[in-house]
């Protein structure tokens, strides 16, 4: 899309295509933010580019745009970066060509989540055409280029910038793909937390024929993992499923068949609900492993990293506005869910209540990622209705 479109003239399908044609594989931007900024400035937004850096990571550009100065400030958050396409030859269309075929728009990012960004921009244009610029508040967009990557120079630093500059958000809708089958199936009102752990058990290397001269760490590691695997962390809550621990990797790195290894290690991940915090879970894991290690004096080291805490946006006005808009447009009453992985909502929840609603998730990160053109139109209608309801009265 070029030029300065009139508020009512933004075509969400065309804008999605323009964004897809920017090969913004993390951490590259490839003009995606420039494309969006031109459209938003045409609507009257004030745009602030927020490039962030950190040693050992790639520089990332981000965009914060705001229309209006009054409160409340309803924010839409998302990301223009995408995952790699994989084997290009496996695609039936150019992954960055934005081809429309049989009512489907093909391209990396069509669902996750350039389509939702385009729909929200188009929705703002329609809303302004109805209400004008004096609608009783502000609309903002927080767009990162670092959601699919390490998430260091993106939303987490934009949230810090908002706090430091006094940029207040009152509510936020994240445009992640949330619907399993049909538009209107599901709204995410929270996310489980995630903690990664690595257990390393120390032993003494030796010859397998002389085990009394060595100390095999492999059986010791197995016993520690068995203690973790036997845990029942909780029974779940009203809004969350039970927390679960999954062992994801066991490695010794021993190519010899006649050598007892010196070390053995394993990795695991826990997706935890709001009965836990990362710190409490870390302490519980260490207590469990200490008990399992004590009888035979197993020497081990546990390293953990919390990538996100569990959070819940309690059902209230924001969820009512979003769910009501979805039901009004699609005829479906959405499930209020906390399933799935993590998203940048885990950072934004420190600023304001946040929910997630976007497109259908079945092709995200896949070969031939695609979205129905009719879904882009309908999602634009949903976002428009959210704006009407949020700023009603």
Residue, then its C-alpha position, 0 to 999 in steps of 0.5 A: x500500500x502506498x501513499x496516505x490512504x483515507x481512513x475508510x479506504x484501508x483494505x486489510x487484504x491488500x495491506x496483509x499482502x504488502x506486509x507479507x512481501x516484506x521478508x521480515x524473518x527474525x530479526x530482519x525488518x525488510x521494510x515491514x515497519x515502514x509499510x505499517x508506519x505509512x498507513x498509520x500516519x495516514x490515519x493520524x497516528x504519531x509513530x515512534x520507532x524504538x530500536x533496541x540493542x543488547x550485547x550478544x543479540x541482533x539489533x531489533x527495530x520496533x514501533x509504537x504508534x498512538x492516536x490521541x492523547x486522552x485516556x483510556x488508551x486501548x492498545x493493539x500489540x503484535x509482531x511483524x517478524x516471522x519464522x523462516x519458511x523452511x524448504x521453499x520448494x515445499x511451498x505451492x506459492x512464493x512464501x513472500x509473494x502474497x498470492x491469492x488463490x481460491x479465496x486464500x492468501x498465501x505467505x509467511x506471516x499471513x496468520x502469524x501475524x501480519x494479517x491481524x495487524x492489517x485488520x486492526x489498522x483497517x478497523x481503526x480506519x473504519x472506526x474513525x470514519x464513523x466517529x471522527x478523531x474525538x472518540x473519547x480516548x486514545x488508540x495505540x499500537x505496539x509492534x515488535x520485530x522480535x517475537x519469533x526470536x529471543x524476545x530480548x530487544x522487542x516487547x519486553x523493552x518496549x514495556x520498559x520504555x512505556x514505564x520510563x516515559x509514562x506512556x500508560x496503557x489501559x487495556x490491550x488486545x494482542x493479535x496472535x492467532x487464537x482460533x483452532x478451527x473457526x474465527x470466533x472459537x477462542x479468546x486467550x485471557x491468560x497464559x501458563x508460565x514456562x520454566x526450562x531446567x537442565x540437570x547435570x550429574x557428575x560421575x567418574x569416568x572409567x572402564x566398563x569392565x572395572x565399574x568399581x573404579x568408576x562412578x556412572x552418572x547415568x543411573x543417578x540421572x535416571x533416578x533424579x528424572x524419575x523423581x521429577x516425572x512422578x510429581x503431580x504439581x497441581x490439579x489445575x484451577x478454574x481457568x488453567x489446566x494442571x501444570x505439566x513437566x516434560x523431559x525433553x532431552x537426555x544427553x551423555x555424548x559418549x560414543x564409546x561402548x566400553x567407557x563409563x561417562x564422567x557426566x550425564x545431563x537432561x533437560x526439561x520444561x514445565x508449563x505452569x499455571x497461576x498456583x505457582x511462580x517461577x521462584x517457588x517452582x525452582x525451590x520446589x524442584x531443588x527440594x525434590x531433587x535433593x531428596x532423590x539425591x540424598x540416599x546415594x550422595x548423587x552430585x548434581x547441578x540444576x540450572x533453570x530459566x523462567x521465560x514467562x510467569x503465568x498470568x490471568x486477566x480476570x473476566x471483566x469489562x475487557x473480556x466482555x467487550x472482546x467476547x461480545x464483539x466476537x459473538x456479535x460479528x461471528x455468531x459464536x460465543x468464544x471460549x475464554x482460554x489459557x491454553x497454548x504456549x507463551x506470547x508477548x502478552x506475558x510482558x504486556x500484562x505488567x502494564x494493563x489487562x490483556x487478552x489475545x484474539x486473532x486468526x485461525x492457528x492451523x497453518x501458522x509456522x507451516x509450509x503454505x501458511x495461508x488465511x481465508x480472505x473472508x476471515x481477514x474481512x471478518x476479523x476487521x469487523x470484529x476489531x471495529x466492533x471492539x473499538x465501538x464497544x470499548x469507546x461507547x459512551 
